[in-house]
């Protein structure tokens, strides 16, 4: 499986970005997927997860601001990020999610999100 995240950039506080993920593999449609992020000096964290049927959950820090979605027909996933905060600055990665919450496949290229004050 190959993972490619894109859509990051530099925005001001309160701005919005939409991240996209393309998954090359034939098991995307049955796999829970998630967006992870890693800020400088911090561990990578899972911030949003979506089941194969579209049920979504979020870490408290992004609830109400981020929306995860997926298109199983296109093997793609998105993360709409609104009301961005400086603390959202990180490299964002997409991956499958194991039942433990750990990533399912080797990491692909992430996309940098920088929020300036």
Buried (B, 14 or more C-beta within 10 A) or exposed (E): BEBBBBBBEEBEEEBEBBBBBBBEEEEBEEBBBBBBBBBEEEEBBBBBBBBBEEEBBBBEEBEEBBBBBBEBEEBBBBBBBBEBBEEBBBBBBBBBBEEEEEBBBEBBEBBEBBBEE
